[in-house]
């Protein structure tokens, strides 16, 4: 008896279930980008509200000046450190004086 590759292929049950779940998830959302946003919102911190996600999309990603290629190497810690250093050099902050009370 000759067996073909098709006859020998027997996927593991977890593979079948995973593929089925993935297909159901895909059909749940409007598109892949929407799924990525909702998945991001629902992972890690619970502080990402619906309003914050809408603001991210409408005020950042869809902003006319937003350029995806400019954030390819984005790092939040680095950018916040740069902003903090710039604020520390601000003439407004330099105008304050420290005094003992």
mmCIF file as gemmi writes it, N, C-alpha and C atoms, coordinates in Angstrom:
data_model
loop_
_atom_site.group_PDB
_atom_site.id
_atom_site.type_symbol
_atom_site.label_atom_id
_atom_site.label_alt_id
_atom_site.label_comp_id
_atom_site.label_asym_id
_atom_site.label_entity_id
_atom_site.label_seq_id
_atom_site.pdbx_PDB_ins_code
_atom_site.Cartn_x
_atom_site.Cartn_y
_atom_site.Cartn_z
_atom_site.occupancy
_atom_site.B_iso_or_equiv
_atom_site.pdbx_formal_charge
_atom_site.auth_seq_id
_atom_site.auth_asym_id
_atom_site.pdbx_PDB_model_num
ATOM 1 N N . UNK Axp A 1 ? 0.839 -1.178 0 1 0 ? 1 A 1
ATOM 2 C CA . UNK Axp A 1 ? 0 0 0 1 0 ? 1 A 1
ATOM 3 C C . UNK Axp A 1 ? 0.883 1.24 0 1 0 ? 1 A 1
ATOM 4 N N . UNK Axp A 2 ? 0.582 2.207 -0.857 1 0 ? 2 A 1
ATOM 5 C CA . UNK Axp A 2 ? 1.346 3.441 -0.978 1 0 ? 2 A 1
ATOM 6 C C . UNK Axp A 2 ? 0.598 4.568 -0.275 1 0 ? 2 A 1
ATOM 7 N N . UNK Axp A 3 ? 1.304 5.282 0.624 1 0 ? 3 A 1
ATOM 8 C CA . UNK Axp A 3 ? 0.699 6.42 1.333 1 0 ? 3 A 1
ATOM 9 C C . UNK Axp A 3 ? 1.232 7.722 0.767 1 0 ? 3 A 1
ATOM 10 N N . UNK Axp A 4 ? 0.362 8.663 0.579 1 0 ? 4 A 1
ATOM 11 C CA . UNK Axp A 4 ? 0.779 9.985 0.106 1 0 ? 4 A 1
ATOM 12 C C . UNK Axp A 4 ? 1.046 10.884 1.307 1 0 ? 4 A 1
ATOM 13 N N . UNK Axp A 5 ? 1.632 12.037 1.047 1 0 ? 5 A 1
ATOM 14 C CA . UNK Axp A 5 ? 1.895 12.996 2.115 1 0 ? 5 A 1
ATOM 15 C C . UNK Axp A 5 ? 0.588 13.41 2.786 1 0 ? 5 A 1
ATOM 16 N N . UNK Axp A 6 ? -0.487 13.517 1.997 1 0 ? 6 A 1
ATOM 17 C CA . UNK Axp A 6 ? -1.792 13.884 2.545 1 0 ? 6 A 1
ATOM 18 C C . UNK Axp A 6 ? -2.272 12.826 3.547 1 0 ? 6 A 1
ATOM 19 N N . UNK Axp A 7 ? -2.036 11.553 3.244 1 0 ? 7 A 1
ATOM 20 C CA . UNK Axp A 7 ? -2.445 10.476 4.138 1 0 ? 7 A 1
ATOM 21 C C . UNK Axp A 7 ? -1.657 10.519 5.441 1 0 ? 7 A 1
ATOM 22 N N . UNK Axp A 8 ? -0.423 10.972 5.404 1 0 ? 8 A 1
ATOM 23 C CA . UNK Axp A 8 ? 0.437 10.995 6.586 1 0 ? 8 A 1
ATOM 24 C C . UNK Axp A 8 ? 0.203 12.224 7.461 1 0 ? 8 A 1
ATOM 25 N N . UNK Axp A 9 ? -0.367 13.256 6.867 1 0 ? 9 A 1
ATOM 26 C CA . UNK Axp A 9 ? -0.562 14.513 7.61 1 0 ? 9 A 1
ATOM 27 C C . UNK Axp A 9 ? -1.733 14.385 8.575 1 0 ? 9 A 1
ATOM 28 N N . UNK Axp A 10 ? -1.447 14.544 9.824 1 0 ? 10 A 1
ATOM 29 C CA . UNK Axp A 10 ? -2.489 14.519 10.849 1 0 ? 10 A 1
ATOM 30 C C . UNK Axp A 10 ? -2.165 15.639 11.838 1 0 ? 10 A 1
ATOM 31 N N . UNK Axp A 11 ? -2.785 16.808 11.671 1 0 ? 11 A 1
ATOM 32 C CA . UNK Axp A 11 ? -2.438 17.938 12.536 1 0 ? 11 A 1
ATOM 33 C C . UNK Axp A 11 ? -2.822 17.68 13.979 1 0 ? 11 A 1
ATOM 34 N N . UNK Axp A 12 ? -2.054 18.271 14.877 1 0 ? 12 A 1
ATOM 35 C CA . UNK Axp A 12 ? -2.33 18.174 16.302 1 0 ? 12 A 1
ATOM 36 C C . UNK Axp A 12 ? -3.604 18.962 16.585 1 0 ? 12 A 1
ATOM 37 N N . UNK Axp A 13 ? -4.406 18.505 17.513 1 0 ? 13 A 1
ATOM 38 C CA . UNK Axp A 13 ? -5.687 19.136 17.82 1 0 ? 13 A 1
ATOM 39 C C . UNK Axp A 13 ? -5.518 20.609 18.19 1 0 ? 13 A 1
ATOM 40 N N . UNK Axp A 14 ? -4.443 20.97 18.901 1 0 ? 14 A 1
ATOM 41 C CA . UNK Axp A 14 ? -4.234 22.361 19.298 1 0 ? 14 A 1
ATOM 42 C C . UNK Axp A 14 ? -4.06 23.261 18.081 1 0 ? 14 A 1
ATOM 43 N N . UNK Axp A 15 ? -3.48 22.737 17.01 1 0 ? 15 A 1
ATOM 44 C CA . UNK Axp A 15 ? -3.311 23.507 15.782 1 0 ? 15 A 1
ATOM 45 C C . UNK Axp A 15 ? -4.664 23.808 15.153 1 0 ? 15 A 1
ATOM 46 N N . UNK Axp A 16 ? -5.522 22.821 15.126 1 0 ? 16 A 1
ATOM 47 C CA . UNK Axp A 16 ? -6.848 23.005 14.536 1 0 ? 16 A 1
ATOM 48 C C . UNK Axp A 16 ? -7.647 24.019 15.341 1 0 ? 16 A 1
ATOM 49 N N . UNK Axp A 17 ? -7.635 23.902 16.663 1 0 ? 17 A 1
ATOM 50 C CA . UNK Axp A 17 ? -8.381 24.816 17.527 1 0 ? 17 A 1
ATOM 51 C C . UNK Axp A 17 ? -7.83 26.224 17.391 1 0 ? 17 A 1
ATOM 52 N N . UNK Axp A 18 ? -6.508 26.382 17.393 1 0 ? 18 A 1
ATOM 53 C CA . UNK Axp A 18 ? -5.888 27.696 17.27 1 0 ? 18 A 1
ATOM 54 C C . UNK Axp A 18 ? -6.27 28.355 15.954 1 0 ? 18 A 1
ATOM 55 N N . UNK Axp A 19 ? -6.245 27.611 14.865 1 0 ? 19 A 1
ATOM 56 C CA . UNK Axp A 19 ? -6.619 28.169 13.56 1 0 ? 19 A 1
ATOM 57 C C . UNK Axp A 19 ? -8.072 28.609 13.561 1 0 ? 19 A 1
ATOM 58 N N . UNK Axp A 20 ? -8.944 27.821 14.157 1 0 ? 20 A 1
ATOM 59 C CA . UNK Axp A 20 ? -10.368 28.144 14.199 1 0 ? 20 A 1
ATOM 60 C C . UNK Axp A 20 ? -10.603 29.404 15.039 1 0 ? 20 A 1
ATOM 61 N N . UNK Axp A 21 ? -9.948 29.512 16.193 1 0 ? 21 A 1
ATOM 62 C CA . UNK Axp A 21 ? -10.084 30.689 17.048 1 0 ? 21 A 1
ATOM 63 C C . UNK Axp A 21 ? -9.583 31.918 16.312 1 0 ? 21 A 1
ATOM 64 N N . UNK Axp A 22 ? -8.443 31.798 15.633 1 0 ? 22 A 1
ATOM 65 C CA . UNK Axp A 22 ? -7.882 32.927 14.888 1 0 ? 22 A 1
ATOM 66 C C . UNK Axp A 22 ? -8.859 33.392 13.802 1 0 ? 22 A 1
ATOM 67 N N . UNK Axp A 23 ? -9.474 32.454 13.086 1 0 ? 23 A 1
ATOM 68 C CA . UNK Axp A 23 ? -10.446 32.81 12.048 1 0 ? 23 A 1
ATOM 69 C C . UNK Axp A 23 ? -11.648 33.523 12.652 1 0 ? 23 A 1
ATOM 70 N N . UNK Axp A 24 ? -12.118 33.058 13.81 1 0 ? 24 A 1
ATOM 71 C CA . UNK Axp A 24 ? -13.257 33.699 14.471 1 0 ? 24 A 1
ATOM 72 C C . UNK Axp A 24 ? -12.893 35.096 14.936 1 0 ? 24 A 1
ATOM 73 N N . UNK Axp A 25 ? -11.667 35.278 15.472 1 0 ? 25 A 1
ATOM 74 C CA . UNK Axp A 25 ? -11.219 36.6 15.905 1 0 ? 25 A 1
ATOM 75 C C . UNK Axp A 25 ? -11.159 37.558 14.725 1 0 ? 25 A 1
ATOM 76 N N . UNK Axp A 26 ? -10.641 37.09 13.602 1 0 ? 26 A 1
ATOM 77 C CA . UNK Axp A 26 ? -10.532 37.933 12.417 1 0 ? 26 A 1
ATOM 78 C C . UNK Axp A 26 ? -11.905 38.425 11.969 1 0 ? 26 A 1
ATOM 79 N N . UNK Axp A 27 ? -12.911 37.555 12.013 1 0 ? 27 A 1
ATOM 80 C CA . UNK Axp A 27 ? -14.239 37.939 11.543 1 0 ? 27 A 1
ATOM 81 C C . UNK Axp A 27 ? -14.961 38.834 12.547 1 0 ? 27 A 1
ATOM 82 N N . UNK Axp A 28 ? -14.487 38.903 13.79 1 0 ? 28 A 1
ATOM 83 C CA . UNK Axp A 28 ? -15.109 39.728 14.819 1 0 ? 28 A 1
ATOM 84 C C . UNK Axp A 28 ? -14.861 41.21 14.58 1 0 ? 28 A 1
ATOM 85 N N . UNK Axp A 29 ? -13.702 41.563 14.049 1 0 ? 29 A 1
ATOM 86 C CA . UNK Axp A 29 ? -13.299 42.956 13.889 1 0 ? 29 A 1
ATOM 87 C C . UNK Axp A 29 ? -13.508 43.441 12.459 1 0 ? 29 A 1
ATOM 88 N N . UNK Axp A 30 ? -13.571 44.766 12.325 1 0 ? 30 A 1
ATOM 89 C CA . UNK Axp A 30 ? -13.754 45.392 11.019 1 0 ? 30 A 1
ATOM 90 C C . UNK Axp A 30 ? -12.603 45.062 10.083 1 0 ? 30 A 1
ATOM 91 N N . UNK Axp A 31 ? -11.369 45.092 10.627 1 0 ? 31 A 1
ATOM 92 C CA . UNK Axp A 31 ? -10.178 44.799 9.833 1 0 ? 31 A 1
ATOM 93 C C . UNK Axp A 31 ? -9.02 44.49 10.779 1 0 ? 31 A 1
ATOM 94 N N . UNK Axp A 32 ? -7.862 44.158 10.206 1 0 ? 32 A 1
ATOM 95 C CA . UNK Axp A 32 ? -6.704 43.776 11.027 1 0 ? 32 A 1
ATOM 96 C C . UNK Axp A 32 ? -6.187 44.935 11.88 1 0 ? 32 A 1
ATOM 97 N N . UNK Axp A 33 ? -6.205 46.133 11.353 1 0 ? 33 A 1
ATOM 98 C CA . UNK Axp A 33 ? -5.729 47.292 12.121 1 0 ? 33 A 1
ATOM 99 C C . UNK Axp A 33 ? -6.606 47.524 13.344 1 0 ? 33 A 1
ATOM 100 N N . UNK Axp A 34 ? -7.912 47.389 13.174 1 0 ? 34 A 1
ATOM 101 C CA . UNK Axp A 34 ? -8.839 47.532 14.292 1 0 ? 34 A 1
ATOM 102 C C . UNK Axp A 34 ? -8.562 46.463 15.343 1 0 ? 34 A 1
ATOM 103 N N . UNK Axp A 35 ? -8.344 45.225 14.887 1 0 ? 35 A 1
ATOM 104 C CA . UNK Axp A 35 ? -8.032 44.144 15.82 1 0 ? 35 A 1
ATOM 105 C C . UNK Axp A 35 ? -6.753 44.436 16.594 1 0 ? 35 A 1
ATOM 106 N N . UNK Axp A 36 ? -5.732 44.946 15.917 1 0 ? 36 A 1
ATOM 107 C CA . UNK Axp A 36 ? -4.472 45.27 16.594 1 0 ? 36 A 1
ATOM 108 C C . UNK Axp A 36 ? -4.678 46.344 17.664 1 0 ? 36 A 1
ATOM 109 N N . UNK Axp A 37 ? -5.457 47.363 17.36 1 0 ? 37 A 1
ATOM 110 C CA . UNK Axp A 37 ? -5.723 48.419 18.34 1 0 ? 37 A 1
ATOM 111 C C . UNK Axp A 37 ? -6.475 47.889 19.553 1 0 ? 37 A 1
ATOM 112 N N . UNK Axp A 38 ? -7.515 47.113 19.322 1 0 ? 38 A 1
ATOM 113 C CA . UNK Axp A 38 ? -8.304 46.571 20.424 1 0 ? 38 A 1
ATOM 114 C C . UNK Axp A 38 ? -7.473 45.579 21.24 1 0 ? 38 A 1
ATOM 115 N N . UNK Axp A 39 ? -6.682 44.755 20.578 1 0 ? 39 A 1
ATOM 116 C CA . UNK Axp A 39 ? -5.791 43.836 21.297 1 0 ? 39 A 1
ATOM 117 C C . UNK Axp A 39 ? -4.806 44.604 22.157 1 0 ? 39 A 1
ATOM 118 N N . UNK Axp A 40 ? -4.251 45.686 21.62 1 0 ? 40 A 1
ATOM 119 C CA . UNK Axp A 40 ? -3.298 46.507 22.378 1 0 ? 40 A 1
ATOM 120 C C . UNK Axp A 40 ? -3.986 47.125 23.589 1 0 ? 40 A 1
ATOM 121 N N . UNK Axp A 41 ? -5.204 47.621 23.391 1 0 ? 41 A 1
ATOM 122 C CA . UNK Axp A 41 ? -5.944 48.229 24.492 1 0 ? 41 A 1
ATOM 123 C C . UNK Axp A 41 ? -6.179 47.233 25.62 1 0 ? 41 A 1
ATOM 124 N N . UNK Axp A 42 ? -6.458 46 25.263 1 0 ? 42 A 1
ATOM 125 C CA . UNK Axp A 42 ? -6.851 45.002 26.254 1 0 ? 42 A 1
ATOM 126 C C . UNK Axp A 42 ? -5.694 44.195 26.828 1 0 ? 42 A 1
ATOM 127 N N . UNK Axp A 43 ? -4.472 44.601 26.561 1 0 ? 43 A 1
ATOM 128 C CA . UNK Axp A 43 ? -3.319 43.923 27.142 1 0 ? 43 A 1
ATOM 129 C C . UNK Axp A 43 ? -2.592 44.863 28.088 1 0 ? 43 A 1
ATOM 130 N N . UNK Axp A 44 ? -1.874 44.291 29.018 1 0 ? 44 A 1
ATOM 131 C CA . UNK Axp A 44 ? -1.022 45.014 29.95 1 0 ? 44 A 1
ATOM 132 C C . UNK Axp A 44 ? -1.844 45.909 30.877 1 0 ? 44 A 1
ATOM 133 N N . UNK Axp A 45 ? -1.755 47.196 30.729 1 0 ? 45 A 1
ATOM 134 C CA . UNK Axp A 45 ? -2.406 48.151 31.625 1 0 ? 45 A 1
ATOM 135 C C . UNK Axp A 45 ? -3.902 48.253 31.358 1 0 ? 45 A 1
ATOM 136 N N . UNK Axp A 46 ? -4.669 48.416 32.425 1 0 ? 46 A 1
ATOM 137 C CA . UNK Axp A 46 ? -6.116 48.607 32.267 1 0 ? 46 A 1
ATOM 138 C C . UNK Axp A 46 ? -6.459 50.088 32.172 1 0 ? 46 A 1
ATOM 139 N N . UNK Axp A 47 ? -5.459 50.934 32.087 1 0 ? 47 A 1
ATOM 140 C CA . UNK Axp A 47 ? -5.674 52.38 32.054 1 0 ? 47 A 1
ATOM 141 C C . UNK Axp A 47 ? -5.956 52.911 30.652 1 0 ? 47 A 1
ATOM 142 N N . UNK Axp A 48 ? -6.035 52.042 29.677 1 0 ? 48 A 1
ATOM 143 C CA . UNK Axp A 48 ? -6.263 52.475 28.301 1 0 ? 48 A 1
ATOM 144 C C . UNK Axp A 48 ? -7.764 52.459 28.015 1 0 ? 48 A 1
ATOM 145 N N . UNK Axp A 49 ? -8.419 53.583 28.24 1 0 ? 49 A 1
ATOM 146 C CA . UNK Axp A 49 ? -9.869 53.666 28.07 1 0 ? 49 A 1
ATOM 147 C C . UNK Axp A 49 ? -10.247 53.756 26.593 1 0 ? 49 A 1
ATOM 148 N N . UNK Axp A 50 ? -11.529 53.58 26.323 1 0 ? 50 A 1
ATOM 149 C CA . UNK Axp A 50 ? -12.025 53.733 24.958 1 0 ? 50 A 1
ATOM 150 C C . UNK Axp A 50 ? -11.736 55.132 24.433 1 0 ? 50 A 1
ATOM 151 N N . UNK Axp A 51 ? -11.931 56.151 25.284 1 0 ? 51 A 1
ATOM 152 C CA . UNK Axp A 51 ? -11.664 57.537 24.861 1 0 ? 51 A 1
ATOM 153 C C . UNK Axp A 51 ? -10.201 57.752 24.517 1 0 ? 51 A 1
ATOM 154 N N . UNK Axp A 52 ? -9.3 57.134 25.286 1 0 ? 52 A 1
ATOM 155 C CA . UNK Axp A 52 ? -7.871 57.281 25.009 1 0 ? 52 A 1
ATOM 156 C C . UNK Axp A 52 ? -7.485 56.609 23.698 1 0 ? 52 A 1
ATOM 157 N N . UNK Axp A 53 ? -8.064 55.463 23.407 1 0 ? 53 A 1
ATOM 158 C CA . UNK Axp A 53 ? -7.777 54.781 22.145 1 0 ? 53 A 1
ATOM 159 C C . UNK Axp A 53 ? -8.315 55.6 20.984 1 0 ? 53 A 1
ATOM 160 N N . UNK Axp A 54 ? -9.53 56.128 21.128 1 0 ? 54 A 1
ATOM 161 C CA . UNK Axp A 54 ? -10.087 56.989 20.076 1 0 ? 54 A 1
ATOM 162 C C . UNK Axp A 54 ? -9.207 58.215 19.855 1 0 ? 54 A 1
ATOM 163 N N . UNK Axp A 55 ? -8.707 58.797 20.959 1 0 ? 55 A 1
ATOM 164 C CA . UNK Axp A 55 ? -7.818 59.966 20.849 1 0 ? 55 A 1
ATOM 165 C C . UNK Axp A 55 ? -6.517 59.589 20.157 1 0 ? 55 A 1
ATOM 166 N N . UNK Axp A 56 ? -5.959 58.427 20.476 1 0 ? 56 A 1
ATOM 167 C CA . UNK Axp A 56 ? -4.742 57.951 19.816 1 0 ? 56 A 1
ATOM 168 C C . UNK Axp A 56 ? -4.959 57.85 18.307 1 0 ? 56 A 1
ATOM 169 N N . UNK Axp A 57 ? -6.067 57.253 17.914 1 0 ? 57 A 1
ATOM 170 C CA . UNK Axp A 57 ? -6.338 57.071 16.486 1 0 ? 57 A 1
ATOM 171 C C . UNK Axp A 57 ? -6.592 58.408 15.793 1 0 ? 57 A 1
ATOM 172 N N . UNK Axp A 58 ? -7.53 59.187 16.33 1 0 ? 58 A 1
ATOM 173 C CA . UNK Axp A 58 ? -7.98 60.39 15.625 1 0 ? 58 A 1
ATOM 174 C C . UNK Axp A 58 ? -7.035 61.579 15.765 1 0 ? 58 A 1
ATOM 175 N N . UNK Axp A 59 ? -6.351 61.701 16.903 1 0 ? 59 A 1
ATOM 176 C CA . UNK Axp A 59 ? -5.481 62.86 17.121 1 0 ? 59 A 1
ATOM 177 C C . UNK Axp A 59 ? -4.003 62.582 16.866 1 0 ? 59 A 1
ATOM 178 N N . UNK Axp A 60 ? -3.649 61.305 16.697 1 0 ? 60 A 1
ATOM 179 C CA . UNK Axp A 60 ? -2.241 60.974 16.457 1 0 ? 60 A 1
ATOM 180 C C . UNK Axp A 60 ? -2.072 60.252 15.123 1 0 ? 60 A 1
ATOM 181 N N . UNK Axp A 61 ? -2.575 59.04 15.049 1 0 ? 61 A 1
ATOM 182 C CA . UNK Axp A 61 ? -2.348 58.22 13.85 1 0 ? 61 A 1
ATOM 183 C C . UNK Axp A 61 ? -2.937 58.867 12.593 1 0 ? 61 A 1
ATOM 184 N N . UNK Axp A 62 ? -4.127 59.458 12.717 1 0 ? 62 A 1
ATOM 185 C CA . UNK Axp A 62 ? -4.765 60.072 11.552 1 0 ? 62 A 1
ATOM 186 C C . UNK Axp A 62 ? -4.411 61.54 11.367 1 0 ? 62 A 1
ATOM 187 N N . UNK Axp A 63 ? -3.596 62.094 12.254 1 0 ? 63 A 1
ATOM 188 C CA . UNK Axp A 63 ? -3.18 63.487 12.124 1 0 ? 63 A 1
ATOM 189 C C . UNK Axp A 63 ? -2.397 63.646 10.814 1 0 ? 63 A 1
ATOM 190 N N . UNK Axp A 64 ? -2.692 64.672 10.03 1 0 ? 64 A 1
ATOM 191 C CA . UNK Axp A 64 ? -2.06 64.808 8.7 1 0 ? 64 A 1
ATOM 192 C C . UNK Axp A 64 ? -0.533 64.816 8.72 1 0 ? 64 A 1
ATOM 193 N N . UNK Axp A 65 ? 0.072 65.337 9.78 1 0 ? 65 A 1
ATOM 194 C CA . UNK Axp A 65 ? 1.539 65.4 9.849 1 0 ? 65 A 1
ATOM 195 C C . UNK Axp A 65 ? 2.175 64.123 10.386 1 0 ? 65 A 1
ATOM 196 N N . UNK Axp A 66 ? 1.372 63.159 10.833 1 0 ? 66 A 1
ATOM 197 C CA . UNK Axp A 66 ? 1.92 61.917 11.38 1 0 ? 66 A 1
ATOM 198 C C . UNK Axp A 66 ? 2.554 61.103 10.264 1 0 ? 66 A 1
ATOM 199 N N . UNK Axp A 67 ? 3.812 60.71 10.478 1 0 ? 67 A 1
ATOM 200 C CA . UNK Axp A 67 ? 4.557 59.93 9.488 1 0 ? 67 A 1
ATOM 201 C C . UNK Axp A 67 ? 5.019 58.631 10.141 1 0 ? 67 A 1
ATOM 202 N N . UNK Axp A 68 ? 4.496 57.522 9.673 1 0 ? 68 A 1
ATOM 203 C CA . UNK Axp A 68 ? 4.831 56.217 10.246 1 0 ? 68 A 1
ATOM 204 C C . UNK Axp A 68 ? 6.334 55.954 10.216 1 0 ? 68 A 1
ATOM 205 N N . UNK Axp A 69 ? 6.998 56.354 9.161 1 0 ? 69 A 1
ATOM 206 C CA . UNK Axp A 69 ? 8.439 56.108 9.051 1 0 ? 69 A 1
ATOM 207 C C . UNK Axp A 69 ? 9.235 56.863 10.124 1 0 ? 69 A 1
ATOM 208 N N . UNK Axp A 70 ? 8.676 57.921 10.702 1 0 ? 70 A 1
ATOM 209 C CA . UNK Axp A 70 ? 9.385 58.681 11.737 1 0 ? 70 A 1
ATOM 210 C C . UNK Axp A 70 ? 9.356 57.991 13.103 1 0 ? 70 A 1
ATOM 211 N N . UNK Axp A 71 ? 8.532 56.98 13.266 1 0 ? 71 A 1
ATOM 212 C CA . UNK Axp A 71 ? 8.442 56.301 14.555 1 0 ? 71 A 1
ATOM 213 C C . UNK Axp A 71 ? 8.928 54.854 14.499 1 0 ? 71 A 1
ATOM 214 N N . UNK Axp A 72 ? 9.657 54.512 13.461 1 0 ? 72 A 1
ATOM 215 C CA . UNK Axp A 72 ? 10.159 53.141 13.309 1 0 ? 72 A 1
ATOM 216 C C . UNK Axp A 72 ? 11.084 52.742 14.454 1 0 ? 72 A 1
ATOM 217 N N . UNK Axp A 73 ? 11.841 53.693 14.984 1 0 ? 73 A 1
ATOM 218 C CA . UNK Axp A 73 ? 12.765 53.394 16.079 1 0 ? 73 A 1
ATOM 219 C C . UNK Axp A 73 ? 12.321 54.086 17.373 1 0 ? 73 A 1
ATOM 220 N N . UNK Axp A 74 ? 11.046 54.398 17.476 1 0 ? 74 A 1
ATOM 221 C CA . UNK Axp A 74 ? 10.498 55.117 18.635 1 0 ? 74 A 1
ATOM 222 C C . UNK Axp A 74 ? 10.747 54.37 19.933 1 0 ? 74 A 1
ATOM 223 N N . UNK Axp A 75 ? 11.14 55.131 20.968 1 0 ? 75 A 1
ATOM 224 C CA . UNK Axp A 75 ? 11.351 54.586 22.297 1 0 ? 75 A 1
ATOM 225 C C . UNK Axp A 75 ? 10.82 55.619 23.289 1 0 ? 75 A 1
ATOM 226 N N . UNK Axp A 76 ? 9.781 55.276 24.016 1 0 ? 76 A 1
ATOM 227 C CA . UNK Axp A 76 ? 9.123 56.21 24.921 1 0 ? 76 A 1
ATOM 228 C C . UNK Axp A 76 ? 10.085 56.775 25.955 1 0 ? 76 A 1
ATOM 229 N N . UNK Axp A 77 ? 10.874 55.939 26.59 1 0 ? 77 A 1
ATOM 230 C CA . UNK Axp A 77 ? 11.798 56.398 27.637 1 0 ? 77 A 1
ATOM 231 C C . UNK Axp A 77 ? 12.774 57.424 27.075 1 0 ? 77 A 1
ATOM 232 N N . UNK Axp A 78 ? 13.341 57.146 25.907 1 0 ? 78 A 1
ATOM 233 C CA . UNK Axp A 78 ? 14.3 58.073 25.298 1 0 ? 78 A 1
ATOM 234 C C . UNK Axp A 78 ? 13.643 59.416 24.977 1 0 ? 78 A 1
ATOM 235 N N . UNK Axp A 79 ? 12.454 59.385 24.385 1 0 ? 79 A 1
ATOM 236 C CA . UNK Axp A 79 ? 11.779 60.624 24.006 1 0 ? 79 A 1
ATOM 237 C C . UNK Axp A 79 ? 11.349 61.434 25.22 1 0 ? 79 A 1
ATOM 238 N N . UNK Axp A 80 ? 10.905 60.752 26.285 1 0 ? 80 A 1
ATOM 239 C CA . UNK Axp A 80 ? 10.545 61.465 27.515 1 0 ? 80 A 1
ATOM 240 C C . UNK Axp A 80 ? 11.775 62.076 28.176 1 0 ? 80 A 1
ATOM 241 N N . UNK Axp A 81 ? 12.9 61.376 28.104 1 0 ? 81 A 1
ATOM 242 C CA . UNK Axp A 81 ? 14.141 61.908 28.672 1 0 ? 81 A 1
ATOM 243 C C . UNK Axp A 81 ? 14.562 63.174 27.914 1 0 ? 81 A 1
ATOM 244 N N . UNK Axp A 82 ? 14.455 63.16 26.594 1 0 ? 82 A 1
ATOM 245 C CA . UNK Axp A 82 ? 14.775 64.347 25.795 1 0 ? 82 A 1
ATOM 246 C C . UNK Axp A 82 ? 13.868 65.517 26.165 1 0 ? 82 A 1
ATOM 247 N N . UNK Axp A 83 ? 12.567 65.221 26.314 1 0 ? 83 A 1
ATOM 248 C CA . UNK Axp A 83 ? 11.611 66.271 26.672 1 0 ? 83 A 1
ATOM 249 C C . UNK Axp A 83 ? 11.912 66.836 28.058 1 0 ? 83 A 1
ATOM 250 N N . UNK Axp A 84 ? 12.254 65.958 29.015 1 0 ? 84 A 1
ATOM 251 C CA . UNK Axp A 84 ? 12.594 66.405 30.366 1 0 ? 84 A 1
ATOM 252 C C . UNK Axp A 84 ? 13.829 67.294 30.361 1 0 ? 84 A 1
ATOM 253 N N . UNK Axp A 85 ? 14.846 66.924 29.577 1 0 ? 85 A 1
ATOM 254 C CA . UNK Axp A 85 ? 16.075 67.73 29.496 1 0 ? 85 A 1
ATOM 255 C C . UNK Axp A 85 ? 15.779 69.088 28.874 1 0 ? 85 A 1
ATOM 256 N N . UNK Axp A 86 ? 14.916 69.123 27.86 1 0 ? 86 A 1
ATOM 257 C CA . UNK Axp A 86 ? 14.561 70.392 27.222 1 0 ? 86 A 1
ATOM 258 C C . UNK Axp A 86 ? 13.788 71.279 28.195 1 0 ? 86 A 1
ATOM 259 N N . UNK Axp A 87 ? 12.888 70.69 28.973 1 0 ? 87 A 1
ATOM 260 C CA . UNK Axp A 87 ? 12.12 71.463 29.954 1 0 ? 87 A 1
ATOM 261 C C . UNK Axp A 87 ? 13.032 72.022 31.039 1 0 ? 87 A 1
ATOM 262 N N . UNK Axp A 88 ? 14.028 71.252 31.451 1 0 ? 88 A 1
ATOM 263 C CA . UNK Axp A 88 ? 14.951 71.7 32.492 1 0 ? 88 A 1
ATOM 264 C C . UNK Axp A 88 ? 15.737 72.926 32.041 1 0 ? 88 A 1
ATOM 265 N N . UNK Axp A 89 ? 15.958 73.061 30.747 1 0 ? 89 A 1
ATOM 266 C CA . UNK Axp A 89 ? 16.7 74.201 30.195 1 0 ? 89 A 1
ATOM 267 C C . UNK Axp A 89 ? 15.778 75.355 29.821 1 0 ? 89 A 1
ATOM 268 N N . UNK Axp A 90 ? 14.498 75.195 30.035 1 0 ? 90 A 1
ATOM 269 C CA . UNK Axp A 90 ? 13.514 76.202 29.651 1 0 ? 90 A 1
ATOM 270 C C . UNK Axp A 90 ? 13.75 77.512 30.398 1 0 ? 90 A 1
ATOM 271 N N . UNK Axp A 91 ? 13.685 78.641 29.702 1 0 ? 91 A 1
ATOM 272 C CA . UNK Axp A 91 ? 13.858 79.938 30.366 1 0 ? 91 A 1
ATOM 273 C C . UNK Axp A 91 ? 12.778 80.18 31.43 1 0 ? 91 A 1
ATOM 274 N N . UNK Axp A 92 ? 11.608 79.627 31.246 1 0 ? 92 A 1
ATOM 275 C CA . UNK Axp A 92 ? 10.543 79.79 32.222 1 0 ? 92 A 1
ATOM 276 C C . UNK Axp A 92 ? 10.946 79.142 33.545 1 0 ? 92 A 1
ATOM 277 N N . UNK Axp A 93 ? 11.458 77.916 33.481 1 0 ? 93 A 1
ATOM 278 C CA . UNK Axp A 93 ? 11.878 77.247 34.706 1 0 ? 93 A 1
ATOM 279 C C . UNK Axp A 93 ? 13.134 77.867 35.303 1 0 ? 93 A 1
ATOM 280 N N . UNK Axp A 94 ? 13.983 78.432 34.474 1 0 ? 94 A 1
ATOM 281 C CA . UNK Axp A 94 ? 15.209 79.067 34.963 1 0 ? 94 A 1
ATOM 282 C C . UNK Axp A 94 ? 14.889 80.323 35.777 1 0 ? 94 A 1
ATOM 283 N N . UNK Axp A 95 ? 13.707 80.902 35.584 1 0 ? 95 A 1
ATOM 284 C CA . UNK Axp A 95 ? 13.305 82.116 36.29 1 0 ? 95 A 1
ATOM 285 C C . UNK Axp A 95 ? 12.901 81.882 37.735 1 0 ? 95 A 1
ATOM 286 N N . UNK Axp A 96 ? 12.691 80.628 38.11 1 0 ? 96 A 1
ATOM 287 C CA . UNK Axp A 96 ? 12.318 80.337 39.49 1 0 ? 96 A 1
ATOM 288 C C . UNK Axp A 96 ? 13.555 80.318 40.385 1 0 ? 96 A 1
ATOM 289 N N . UNK Axp A 97 ? 13.35 80.69 41.63 1 0 ? 97 A 1
ATOM 290 C CA . UNK Axp A 97 ? 14.424 80.649 42.602 1 0 ? 97 A 1
ATOM 291 C C . UNK Axp A 97 ? 14.022 79.712 43.738 1 0 ? 97 A 1
ATOM 292 N N . UNK Axp A 98 ? 15.025 79.034 44.283 1 0 ? 98 A 1
ATOM 293 C CA . UNK Axp A 98 ? 14.798 78.162 45.435 1 0 ? 98 A 1
ATOM 294 C C . UNK Axp A 98 ? 15.044 78.962 46.7 1 0 ? 98 A 1
ATOM 295 N N . UNK Axp A 99 ? 14.172 78.788 47.676 1 0 ? 99 A 1
ATOM 296 C CA . UNK Axp A 99 ? 14.34 79.499 48.951 1 0 ? 99 A 1
ATOM 297 C C . UNK Axp A 99 ? 13.976 78.555 50.083 1 0 ? 99 A 1
ATOM 298 N N . UNK Axp A 100 ? 14.735 78.647 51.175 1 0 ? 100 A 1
ATOM 299 C CA . UNK Axp A 100 ? 14.417 77.872 52.363 1 0 ? 100 A 1
ATOM 300 C C . UNK Axp A 100 ? 13.254 78.539 53.092 1 0 ? 100 A 1
ATOM 301 N N . UNK Axp A 101 ? 12.375 77.683 53.628 1 0 ? 101 A 1
ATOM 302 C CA . UNK Axp A 101 ? 11.237 78.222 54.342 1 0 ? 101 A 1
ATOM 303 C C . UNK Axp A 101 ? 11.377 77.869 55.807 1 0 ? 101 A 1
